Amino acid sequence: MKFATFTSAAALVLSTVVLASGAQARDQIRVVGSSTVYPFTTAVAEQLGKAGGKTPVVESTGTGGGMKLFCAGVGVDHPDATNASRRIKKSEFDDCQKNGVTDVVELKIGFDGIVIANSKSGPDLTLTKTQVFQALARELPGADGKLAPNPYKNWSDIDASLPNEKIEVLGPPPTSGTRDAFLELVMETGAEGVPALKDLKKADSKAFDKVWKSIREDGAYIDAGENDNLIVQKLEANPKAVGIFGYSFLEENASKIKGATVDGGTPTFENIASGSYKVSRPLFVYIKKQHVGVVPGVDKFVEEYVSDKAIGEDGYLSSKGLIPLPAEERTKVVENAKAMKPLGAEAF
Amino acid sequence: MTDISSPNRVFDVTSDAARARVRKRYRAEARFRAYGIAAIGFAALFLVALITDVVYRAAPAFTTSWLSIEVPATPSDIDPKGDGSVESIASGNFDAPVRARLAELLPGANDRVARRQLNALISSSGTEGFRDQILRDRDLVGKTVNTRVLLSDDADLFVKGQATDVVERAGAGQLTPSGTEGTITLSGAPPLRVSGFASADPSTLVRISGGWVKITGQQDGVLTGDVMMPLRDTAAADWKLVTFETSEGSRRLGDREVVWLQTLTEQGVIERSFNWRFFTNGDSREAELAGILGALSGSLFTMMITLVLCLPTGVAAAIYLQEFAPKNKWTDLIEVNINNLAAVPSIIFGLLGLAVFLNFFGLPRSTPLVGGLVLALLVLPTIIIASRAALAAVPPSIREGALGVGASHQQAIFHHVLPLAMPGILTGTIIGMAHALGETAPLLLIGMVAFIVDVPSGPTDAATALPVQIYLWSDLPEAAFAAKTAAAIIVLLLFLFIMNGLAIFLRRRFERRW
């Protein structure tokens, strides 16, 4: 019976494969996490692979998703490191501790700027964080101090100095780390610039949080998906639209788009590194110390990542768009990494 | 046979009214045909537009640029231990002699920044070919070797004409330079008609006495500029006006790099060849090194697992349901569920794979094994439905004939019905597989959306698949990856054409008429 032979042969092949894989120990580093840090970690991974040994596998799962996988436990079934476009949260750290991931080493690798940009053929924008907040918040305090739906239709309604164009902002969706950072860096400080909300923060900080975390849904803000290249293409096609994305995309597409000045700082490499452009965030990689010596190469990975040729002033990561740490801070990060000092509860 | 026409009504087919009705019917038919042709033409137009666009975008990815130069194989650099052994040469510094040679070809890069810019013209793995050449023939140590060095992706884009257009015009009269290096003035120039000298304007350069000067200002016939390539002397000489049409602020390569690349092109040391690396390499963060082989083999292993799993199971299920199962409410329920399953969004299968194969069975993440298992679940309903239709299409006379000569029910099906249904089953399977090949969503959840450099050698090695590779490349900021993305789309389309071609071939080959 040909058919039956084929079936049993197939079943046999499959079960061997399954069994063989189950017993295998891992000899390849696995990294998960943020899509913002992905271009940098992949470059490090590739360098490590070229130096010999297996190239680490880097997965792009988003910061939150990465933390969840990372903190799920210790052992070869769990990743060795996770990328994060924000610091680990207390709740995530507790989750790690609960699952036995007690020794987590934090590497701060550099900065990423978030830019507000529009097409080269559009008007030059000079904004303040408060103006951006007023343009994008779902609710704003009215004349009586009560919260009402955002009344602004055009940029010039907010401030006469801004162009008389419809507010049309393309930005990252709620799942994105860029969105989280944008909310914290721009919307929160922007909201504090509105007097009525400053009072609200004192009176009821939860209600205040709700105000700056809510982005309007009446069509002025458009979720453009995780693909920043797509936002760039849309901006090029529509000079009236404004987009929000990571600095490296502005740098790579300088021929098509230009960044807006925010709170007096223009988004340039130097300004982000020096801190005079305020809309920037630190990027992190978290390492599971318990995997050093279990999965070969974890220590080498850390060594390569914090080496001067990677995150240094002229390192290869800076040519990939990472904005390096100031020299002093970098020395501290390198020391920390060499000692593999785990994060403690006192860090929060 | 009874005459069904009514005896009371007489039809005169030659009357004007009747002729008009016939004409109307013919017109309706002609219109319908025209609609059909228009619909097909419209679809074909879109297909042609799509494929032309993809091919046009992908074209640059299929060639690559090299520097073909004579490099001295200096023993102190490439044979650090000095014993000429393989280990010693493998650990040698091959970048140094190549960089030194490049600095000879392009004089004037004296400070550290300029040196770094110059070195950045070469790919980070550009000298691997040189190393392999020496390793193959170790007698070459100490001699001057003619070798090829891979250019970086930005330099490659310029060679392909995608960075900027270079326009050269002869200048009137002669210019007198004030120096040969640094910031100099050029006197005796007619007024230049340019929009400006900022980084947002097209770059204006002057070629004179074998050097290049970037003009930064003009006043009363005196041009001020920075020397990009040193001049031979300060004698008055003929000159040429060169414009880089894309402004410096709008491209990745600075004016200096463009000058260098233009000089190298004129020296005839840049050559272009077919990009074999694209088909032999795994993924890379350097666009000039990135290849499709990793994703292609990942897809192949995934498809293999899917086929091995779902063909036997799907066909067995179809045979049982179609030929053996009793018709009751249970089999009806199963049938309805299979039909529903065929319409379930693919991401749901990914979630199922995550929960069952990864979390419960603990299979390794990011592997073609798990990908194949998930896609097998996705394709199974399609195969069962197609196989049942193929079995049902075999005429009952075949079955009855077999039973009539004394075959058992099973023998009748396996010896007579199944072989006749095979072309239909195979077509259904291959179309299902082609569907699975293009799936990205379920692979997202089981970790196949990852940066993987090593080409997988088996179904349990970490791997990505073709559509995932397209998605990953499309998201990278480097301009050269746009062409790679389009090229990967072409590879995926070819893979699909081959699979569909196979389906047609199998159908033709095994088709039987009765």
Contacts between the chains, C-beta under 8 A, distances in Angstrom:
chain1	res1	chain2	res2	distance
A	1	B	414	6.9
A	3	B	312	7.7
A	3	B	315	7.7
A	3	B	316	8.0
A	3	B	414	6.4
A	3	B	418	7.3
A	6	B	312	6.1
A	7	B	312	4.2
A	7	B	316	6.7
A	10	B	308	4.7
A	10	B	309	7.2
A	10	B	311	7.9
A	10	B	312	5.2
A	11	B	312	7.9
A	13	B	308	6.2
A	14	B	305	7.5
A	14	B	308	6.3
A	14	B	309	6.5
A	17	B	305	7.8
A	17	B	369	6.1
A	17	B	459	6.0
A	17	B	460	6.7
A	18	B	361	8.0
A	18	B	363	7.1
A	18	B	369	7.3
A	20	B	460	6.7
A	21	B	363	6.3
A	21	B	364	5.6
A	21	B	367	7.1
A	21	B	369	6.1
A	21	B	460	4.1
A	22	B	361	8.0
A	22	B	362	6.8
A	22	B	363	7.2
A	24	B	364	7.1
A	24	B	460	6.7
A	26	B	364	7.8
A	28	B	454	7.9
A	28	B	462	6.5
A	30	B	365	7.2
A	30	B	366	7.8
A	30	B	462	7.9
A	32	B	447	8.0
A	35	B	475	7.6
A	38	B	451	7.0
A	39	B	285	6.9
A	39	B	476	6.7
A	39	B	477	7.3
A	41	B	451	7.9
A	42	B	285	5.0
A	42	B	451	4.1
A	43	B	285	4.6
A	45	B	451	6.6
A	45	B	453	7.0
A	46	B	284	6.1
A	46	B	285	5.4
A	46	B	286	7.7
A	46	B	453	5.7
A	49	B	453	5.1
A	49	B	454	7.1
A	50	B	125	7.3
A	54	B	454	6.1
A	55	B	452	7.4
A	55	B	453	3.8
A	55	B	454	5.3
A	57	B	366	6.0
A	57	B	450	5.2
A	57	B	451	7.0
A	57	B	452	5.3
A	57	B	462	4.5
A	58	B	450	6.0
A	58	B	451	4.1
A	59	B	365	7.8
A	59	B	366	6.7
A	59	B	447	5.4
A	59	B	449	6.5
A	59	B	450	4.0
A	59	B	451	7.6
A	60	B	449	6.0
A	60	B	450	7.1
A	60	B	451	7.7
A	60	B	472	7.7
A	61	B	447	8.0
A	77	B	362	6.1
A	226	B	475	7.6
A	227	B	474	6.9
A	227	B	475	5.4
A	228	B	475	7.4
A	228	B	477	7.5
A	229	B	474	6.5
A	229	B	475	6.3
A	229	B	476	7.9
A	229	B	477	7.2
A	248	B	477	5.2
A	249	B	477	5.4
A	251	B	477	7.7
A	252	B	252	7.4
A	252	B	477	4.0
A	252	B	478	6.5
A	252	B	479	6.8
A	253	B	477	7.5
A	254	B	249	6.0
A	254	B	250	6.1
A	255	B	246	6.9
A	255	B	247	7.9
A	255	B	249	7.7
A	255	B	250	3.3
A	255	B	251	6.2
A	256	B	250	8.0
A	314	B	116	7.1
A	316	B	124	7.7
A	319	B	120	7.8
A	320	B	285	7.2
A	321	B	477	6.7
